Amino acid sequence: MTERTDTAVRKSISVRAGVERAFQAFTEGIDDWWPRTHHVGNAPAKKGFIEGHAGGRCYTEHIDGSETDWGKVLIWEPPGRFVMAWLINGNWKCDPDLSKASEVEVRFTRQPDGTTRVDLEHRNFERMGESGMNMRMVVDSAPSGWGGLLQLYAAYVQKGEGE
């Protein structure tokens, strides 16, 4: 019998917005808060997208007109949650093979005080082979990993942009 270790990265933050606004800001508003430096394309990033449906692309459009996929929406349940395949491999390139993709699940839960708790779990790094633990370390690091990204997201929500 082999023992499986839980290697998921989990981060949470509360934002001063209802679940609908919190979900919309994360998904439709991703281009407004996601850093332009965080991309896997060959040219500088121009705009980021998460297509709002199961099977939708998560991708970046670049200044040279090219597009680079970095994810695929697996589950789309607004405003409560979505799950995407993280198609970025250990070499920081897109690998469209879903069997090698890690997953990112983001849940949005209304709190009694009117805020929304956002829980992010990035999991299944073992699918990536030897590079998976390196990817896990990077996305768990501060300030450029998920914790820092959620801070940028929360600041965007706080400003009330895109309402």
C-alpha positions, 0 to 999 in steps of 0.5 A: 500500500502506498501513501499519497501525500496531499500536495495541494496549494490552498489560499483564501481571502475575503473580499467586500463584495457579494458572490456575484461581483466577486465571481465576475471580478475574478473571471471576467475582470481577470485582465484588470488585476492579473499581472502582465508579467505572469504569462507563458507567451513568447511576446509581452501580454496584451490581454487575459481571458477566461471564457465563461463556460465549461470547455472555455479557454483561459488564454492570453492575447499578446502584443504581436497578435498571438494567443497562448492558452494557459488553461481550460474551464472544466466546471463553470457554476457561477457564482459559486465556483469554477474549476480549470485545468492548468495547462502550464507545464514545468517548463512554463509552456502550454501543454494541452494534454489534460492528463498532465494538467494540474487543476485550479478550483476557485469557490466563492462563499457568501459570508454573514457580514456580506463579504465573500470568502474566496477559496482557491485550491491548486491541485494534482501536481503529481500529473506533471511528473518530476516538474510538478513539485517545482510548479507547486513551490512556485505557485505557493511562493510569495509574493508572485504565487497564488497568495500575492495574486489573490491580494491583487484580486482583492485590491481590484474588488475593493476599488469597485472597478468594473461594477 
